[in-house]
Each structure stands twice: as structure tokens, then as C-alpha cells.
């Protein structure tokens, strides 16, 4: 199992958990929780693959992603009370998913020989689109619009990965560094309540 594939599975599990948790918070039934878990985990990658012309999308080529999403969503549904000791679990799940999905999306875009900006955009899209779908389906303003240091963390990680790729850094080092930057920035933003400046009224 390659590092990239392992990171992809980790990101899938993390995003499925965040989606399922959002469904539980909105008091959805089992089917609703499963739907949110699956679309959160696979939505960003599916949109990425469609834009790259890589169809059918990744989750239909390798159903491991769907199995993991369903399994994790079921675990969260039946065991969510044991997760209550974790402060704001949805945000922490998101941080892990963001880091891993940015690496996966940006790396795939680079493999398809997109430009600098295209690779960054697709990396950010892979990490954030699933969360946007999750929030819309659960009738909430998307997290990406409420917490500014969210997509910004993804952009930082994607830019770093593209730069390291162009500098011909070892792929493993580049992937781990980019993921670590995204996760660290997001967790620090949560802890210190960081936000980008807003226009003065």
C-alpha cells in the first residue's frame, strides 16, 4: 500500500466521521447520517475527477472508499455518545481530512499535468467540496464560509506541495509536509480563533 493511498483512506474515514457527526447533530435518521457520511467523504474527489475527465470517479473504481465511508458512518451513528468527550469533534475530524485530501487532490492534479494554479484549485476543491455538500444538506451555512482559516489552510498546503514537487523533493517528504501544514494551521486556527481580516463597514 502506497503512502498516497493510505492517506486517501485516512482522509476518507475522517471526512465520513465528520459528515456522520453533522447528521447526528441535526437529528437525522440512520439513512440521513449514512448519506452525509458518504457524500462528505467522496464528494470533493468525485468533483475533482469529473473536472479532470477521469471517469468513472475514484470511488466507483475502488469501492473501498464507499465501504469505509459506510462503516465509519455506522460506527459514529451507534457510538457517538462515546465521542462526546472530544471538544468540537467535527472540527478535529475536518482538520485531519483537510490535510490528507489536499495532498491527494493536488497530487492527482499534478499527475494530470495541470498548471500551478490548477493543481492548487483542485487540491483545495478535493478537501472542501465534500464539506460544503455536507453543510448544505444539513441546512447550515458551509463551514468554509463561516471560518475563513479553512480554505486558507488548504491553499497553504497545496502551494507547498506544488513547490516541493517542482523542486523535485522526495514524494513522501512532500506529501507529509503539506498534510502537516494544513492540519497544523487548521488546528491552530481553531485553538486561537484565527480569522482573515474583513472589510471595514
C-alpha positions in Angstrom: 0.0 0.0 0.0 1.5 3.3 -1.1 1.6 6.3 1.3 -0.7 8.3 -1.0 -3.3 5.5 -0.9 -3.0 5.2 2.8 -3.5 9.0 3.2 -6.5 8.8 1.0 -8.2 6.1 3.2 -7.4 8.1 6.3 -8.9 11.2 4.8 -12.0 9.3 3.7 -12.5 7.9 7.2 -12.1 11.3 8.8 -14.5 13.1 6.5 -17.1 10.3 6.7 -16.9 10.7 10.5 -17.4 14.5 10.3 -20.3 14.0 7.9 -22.0 11.4 10.1 -21.5 13.6 13.2 -23.1 16.5 11.4 -26.1 14.3 10.6 -26.4 13.3 14.3 -26.3 16.9 15.4 -29.1 17.7 13.0 -31.1 14.7 14.5 -31.2 12.8 11.2 -32.1 9.1 11.0 -29.7 6.3 10.0 -30.1 6.9 6.3 -29.5 10.6 6.6 -26.4 10.0 8.6 -25.1 7.5 6.1 -25.8 9.8 3.2 -24.0 12.7 4.8 -21.0 10.5 5.7 -20.6 9.2 2.2 -21.1 12.5 0.3 -18.7 14.3 2.7 -16.0 11.6 2.2 -16.4 11.3 -1.6 -17.9 14.5 -2.9 -14.7 16.5 -3.3 -12.8 13.7 -5.0 -15.8 13.0 -7.3 -16.0 16.6 -8.4 -12.2 16.6 -8.9 -12.3 13.5 -11.1 -15.1 14.9 -13.2 -13.2 18.1 -13.9 -10.1 16.1 -14.8 -12.1 13.8 -17.1 -11.1 10.8 -15.0 -14.4 8.9 -15.1 -16.0 6.9 -13.6 -14.9 8.7 -10.3 -12.4 7.1 -8.0 -15.0 5.7 -5.5 -16.6 3.7 -8.3 -13.3 2.3 -9.5 -12.2 1.3 -5.9 -15.3 0.7 -3.7 -13.0 0.5 -0.7 -13.8 4.2 -0.3 -17.5 3.6 -0.1 -17.1 0.7 2.3 -15.0 2.8 4.6 -17.4 5.7 4.4 -20.4 3.5 5.3 -18.6 1.6 8.0 -17.3 4.8 9.7 -20.7 6.4 9.5 -22.3 3.4 11.2 -19.7 3.4 14.0 -20.3 7.1 14.6 -24.1 6.6 14.5 -24.1 3.8 17.1 -21.2 5.1 19.2 -21.4 8.9 19.0 -22.0 9.3 22.7 -18.6 7.9 23.4 -17.2 10.7 21.3 -18.8 13.5 23.4 -15.6 13.9 25.5 -13.9 15.3 22.4 -14.4 19.1 22.2 -15.9 20.1 18.9 -15.2 16.7 17.3 -16.5 17.8 13.8 -13.7 20.4 13.6 -11.0 18.0 14.5 -12.2 15.4 12.1 -12.2 18.1 9.4 -8.6 19.1 10.2 -7.4 15.6 9.5 -9.5 15.2 6.4 -8.3 18.6 5.1 -4.7 17.7 5.3 -4.9 14.3 3.7 -7.4 15.4 0.9 -5.3 18.4 -0.1 -2.4 16.0 -0.7 -4.5 13.6 -2.6 -6.2 16.2 -4.8 -3.1 18.2 -5.5 -1.0 15.1 -6.3 -3.6 13.8 -8.7 -3.8 17.2 -10.4 -0.1 17.2 -10.8 -0.2 13.7 -12.3 -2.6 15.0 -14.9 -0.1 17.8 -15.7 -2.2 20.7 -14.7 -0.6 24.1 -14.1 0.4 25.6 -10.8 -2.9 27.3 -10.1 -5.0 24.4 -11.5 -3.2 21.9 -9.1 -3.8 24.2 -6.1 -7.5 24.8 -7.0 -8.2 21.1 -7.5 -6.4 20.3 -4.2 -8.5 22.8 -2.3 -11.6 21.6 -4.0 -10.9 18.0 -3.1 -10.6 19.0 0.5 -13.5 21.4 0.8 -16.3 20.4 -1.7 -17.4 17.4 0.4 -17.8 19.6 3.5 -19.8 22.2 1.5 -22.2 19.5 0.3 -22.5 18.1 3.9 -23.3 21.6 5.3 -25.9 22.3 2.5 -27.6 19.0 3.0 -27.7 19.6 6.8 -29.2 23.1 6.2 -26.2 25.0 7.5 -24.0 27.8 6.1 -21.0 25.9 4.8 -18.1 25.9 7.2 -15.8 27.3 4.5 -17.9 30.5 4.5 -18.0 30.7 8.3 -14.4 30.0 9.2 -12.0 31.8 6.9 -8.9 30.0 8.0 -10.2 26.8 6.5 -9.7 27.0 2.7 -6.7 29.2 3.5 -5.0 26.3 5.3 -5.7 24.1 2.3 -4.2 26.7 -0.1 -1.1 26.9 2.0 -0.7 23.1 1.9 -1.4 22.8 -1.8 1.0 25.6 -2.7 3.7 24.0 -0.6 3.2 20.6 -2.2 3.3 22.0 -5.7 6.5 23.9 -4.9 8.1 20.8 -3.4 7.1 18.9 -6.5 8.8 21.4 -8.7 11.9 21.3 -6.6 11.9 17.5 -7.0 11.7 16.8 -3.3 11.1 13.2 -2.3 7.3 12.5 -2.8 6.9 11.1 0.8 8.5 14.1 2.4 6.5 16.5 0.2 3.2 14.7 1.0 3.8 14.6 4.7 5.0 18.2 4.9 2.0 19.5 3.0 -0.5 17.5 5.1 1.2 18.6 8.3 1.0 22.2 7.4 -2.7 22.0 6.6 -3.6 20.2 9.8 -1.4 22.4 12.0 -2.7 25.6 10.6 -6.3 24.5 10.9 -5.9 23.2 14.5 -4.1 26.4 15.5 -6.9 28.5 13.9 -9.4 26.5 15.9 -7.5 26.9 19.2 -6.7 30.6 18.8 -9.8 31.6 16.9 -7.9 32.9 13.9 -9.7 34.6 11.1 -8.8 36.5 8.0 -9.4 40.3 8.0 -12.8 41.5 6.9 -13.7 44.7 5.0 -14.5 47.6 7.4 -18.0 48.9 7.3 
